[in-house]
Amino acid sequence: MYVGNLEQWQEEIRNLPEFLSPHIKKLAAFDFDALTAGRYELGGLNYMNVDEAETAPAAKRQIECHRRYVDVQVLLDGEEVIGYQPLSRLGAMTEDRGSKDAYFYNPPAENDFILLMEARKTFAVFFPTDGHRCLCAPAGKGAAVRKAVMKIAVPGDE
């Protein structure tokens, strides 16, 4: 897992695998106000979803992993907390949606959490070894959010 800021994307890409660099650069250049909800093709198997969703208390959210894609997530409107655990601590899978590259687990008793807020331009990168529990409400009370999620194919899987 990696957390960075789009305002300094040129510095951030030094810390990430090279295959992600062009996608972080592209993410920093988007005019997110002009993007409506939906899927945007980024070339090859790569794409970005702009989603409008509702946060919920963390206890109501499952934790998920992916095998074929790296998630690069940035919050566009609202506030969201994302729980994190390494795959090695997740235990048994509860739901296998392999056709959609989504594998779900019951969240462990304790998680590390990342707070994303629109004005901060924070982005989070989740690799196949990173369990993430998205759309958790910061204060336990749900609210509307808008976010962008890039799905970048793991090299060798494209």
C-alpha positions in Angstrom: 0.0 0.0 0.0 1.2 3.5 -0.7 -0.4 6.9 0.1 0.7 10.0 -1.8 -0.5 13.4 -2.9 -1.3 14.5 -6.4 0.1 18.0 -5.9 3.6 16.4 -5.8 3.0 13.6 -8.2 6.5 14.1 -9.8 8.1 13.3 -6.4 5.6 10.5 -5.6 6.3 8.4 -8.8 9.9 7.9 -7.6 8.5 5.8 -4.8 6.3 3.6 -6.9 6.8 0.8 -9.5 7.7 2.2 -12.9 4.6 0.8 -14.6 2.4 3.1 -12.4 4.2 6.3 -13.3 2.3 7.2 -16.4 -1.0 6.5 -14.6 -0.2 8.8 -11.6 0.8 11.5 -14.1 -2.5 11.1 -15.9 -4.4 11.1 -12.7 -2.8 14.4 -11.6 -3.8 16.0 -14.9 -7.5 15.0 -14.9 -10.1 17.7 -14.6 -12.2 15.7 -12.2 -15.0 18.4 -12.1 -15.6 17.7 -15.7 -15.9 13.9 -15.3 -19.3 12.3 -14.8 -19.8 9.0 -13.1 -18.9 6.1 -15.3 -16.0 4.1 -16.7 -13.1 5.7 -18.6 -10.8 3.5 -20.7 -7.1 4.2 -20.2 -5.6 1.9 -22.8 -5.0 -1.8 -22.8 -6.7 -3.5 -19.8 -6.5 -0.3 -17.7 -9.5 1.8 -16.9 -10.9 4.3 -14.3 -14.2 4.3 -12.7 -15.7 7.6 -11.4 -18.2 6.5 -8.7 -20.8 8.2 -6.7 -21.4 6.2 -3.5 -22.5 6.4 0.1 -20.1 5.7 3.0 -21.2 3.5 5.9 -19.9 2.5 9.3 -16.8 0.4 8.9 -18.5 -2.6 10.6 -20.8 -2.8 7.6 -18.0 -3.0 5.0 -16.1 -6.0 3.8 -12.4 -6.0 3.1 -11.4 -6.9 -0.5 -8.3 -7.7 -2.5 -7.5 -8.0 -6.2 -5.1 -10.2 -8.1 -4.9 -8.8 -11.6 -5.2 -5.1 -10.9 -3.6 -2.4 -8.7 -6.2 0.1 -7.4 -5.2 3.8 -7.4 -8.0 5.6 -5.5 -8.6 9.4 -5.0 -11.5 11.0 -3.3 -13.1 13.8 -5.4 -16.0 14.9 -3.1 -16.7 14.2 0.6 -14.7 12.3 3.2 -13.9 8.6 3.3 -12.0 6.3 5.5 -10.3 3.2 4.0 -9.3 0.3 6.2 -6.1 -1.6 5.4 -4.7 -5.0 6.2 -2.0 -7.0 4.5 -3.4 -10.1 2.7 -1.4 -12.3 5.0 -3.6 -11.2 8.0 -7.0 -11.6 6.3 -7.8 -15.3 7.0 -10.4 -17.1 5.0 -12.0 -15.7 1.9 -15.8 -15.2 2.3 -16.6 -14.4 -1.4 -14.8 -15.1 -4.6 -15.8 -12.8 -7.5 -12.8 -13.8 -9.6 -14.5 -12.9 -12.8 -14.5 -9.3 -11.6 -11.1 -9.6 -9.9 -12.7 -9.1 -6.4 -12.0 -11.3 -3.4 -13.8 -10.5 -0.2 -12.9 -11.3 3.4 -14.4 -10.5 6.8 -12.5 -7.6 8.2 -10.1 -8.4 11.1 -10.8 -7.0 14.5 -8.3 -4.3 14.0 -7.3 -2.3 10.8 -5.1 0.5 10.0 -7.1 3.4 8.5 -6.5 6.1 5.9 -8.6 9.3 5.9 -9.2 10.7 2.4 -10.6 14.2 2.0 -11.2 15.9 -1.3 -9.3 19.1 -0.7 -6.1 17.2 0.2 -5.6 15.5 -3.2 -4.5 12.3 -1.4 -4.3 9.1 -3.4 -4.0 5.6 -2.2 -2.4 2.7 -4.1 -3.5 -0.9 -3.2 -1.5 -3.7 -4.6 -2.6 -7.4 -4.8 -1.1 -8.0 -1.4 -3.2 -5.2 0.2 -6.6 -5.8 1.7 -8.7 -2.6 1.6 -12.1 -1.8 3.1 -13.4 1.2 1.2 -16.3 3.6 1.7 -16.1 3.6 5.5 -17.7 6.7 7.1 -15.2 8.9 9.0 -17.5 9.6 12.0 -19.6 6.4 11.7 -22.4 8.2 9.9 -22.8 7.6 6.1 -22.5 10.4 3.6 -22.3 10.9 -0.1 -18.9 10.7 -1.8 -17.5 10.8 -5.3 -14.2 9.1 -6.1 -12.0 7.9 -8.9 -10.6 4.4 -8.9 -8.0 3.6 -11.5 -7.6 -0.2 -12.2 -4.1 -0.8 -13.5 -3.2 -4.2 -14.8 -0.4 -5.9 -13.0 2.5 -6.4 -15.4 2.4 -9.8 -16.9 -1.3 -10.0 -16.5 -2.2 -7.7 -19.4 
